[in-house]
Amino acid sequence: MSTALPRIAICSDRIVYRHHAANSVSHSYVRAVQQFAEGLPWLWPVGMPEGLDACLLEEVDGVVLTGSASNVAPACYGAAPAPAGTLEDEERDQAVLRLIPRIIARGIPLLAICRGFQEMNVAYGGTLHPAVHEQPGALDHREGDHSQPLADWYALSHPVRLRQGGILQRGCAVDEVRVNSLHEQGVAVLGAGLTVEAVAPDGLIEAFCDALAPGFNLAVQWHPEALVGQDALSTHIFTTFGAACRVRQQQRTAVA
């Protein structure tokens, strides 16, 4: 019996490091994939030619779309340009938005987190609020004071109500949980065909899936990778994703 781990691609950001163009992935995603999804982390370096991106899908058993300091460019969902100084990542936008439909169609398990959640909504034709905190009656979903310890950025912040019988509610057997919150953008119009999995007290959609897709997929606005191993829901998200990746691995190797 093979002991090989499922290969899980983790989407990178394009950054500049010491004047060099670089691809960056936070170690929290690597740790969560390795220890809790029980997979082999693979870096997905955005900015490759489209054909190489497509080749990546032939070799992996799951994909994680990570959170990021950058925002999805408003041009991707037909909105006015963002204010000057807003951090964007054009190469990531291009790579991820063109591959999400292929990932879903092939049944490759997909876990989309924060920016990834927003990317998935846009890929399905949805739109985003560029600044949720400016919406009437909305909570301030940002992480707050950056001088506080990093662990405090990711502390549980507000409750979300889970869809009865949904992916998340089935896993934790409760109707409401608390999550962390570190985002400016949020869903304005939900993409066509997506099913809401969790909602914040201000009505903002916090999780969704494509319930009719051929494989596991889940998008969450919060950051489970930061609390995996400490928080039951965060741990459930990664263990469930990992189980789906192992099923996909068996299917991929059976036809290899």
ZIQUIHU-V708680 format. One record per run of one state. SS is the DSSP state (helix for helix, strand for strand, loop for the rest). FROM is the first residue (numbers start at 1). TO is the last residue. If there is no record, write none. Layout:
SS/FROM/TO
SS/FROM/TO
//
This chain:
loop/1/5
strand/6/11
loop/12/12
strand/13/17
loop/18/19
strand/20/24
loop/25/26
helix/27/36
loop/37/38
strand/39/44
loop/45/49
helix/50/59
loop/60/61
strand/62/65
loop/66/70
strand/71/71
loop/72/73
helix/74/77
loop/78/87
strand/88/88
loop/89/89
helix/90/106
loop/107/108
strand/109/113
loop/114/114
helix/115/123
loop/124/126
strand/127/129
loop/130/131
helix/132/134
loop/135/149
helix/150/153
loop/154/157
strand/158/162
loop/163/166
helix/167/172
loop/173/175
strand/176/179
loop/180/185
strand/186/189
loop/190/194
strand/195/200
loop/201/204
strand/205/209
loop/210/216
strand/217/220
loop/221/223
helix/224/226
loop/227/227
strand/228/228
loop/229/230
strand/231/231
helix/232/254
loop/255/256
//
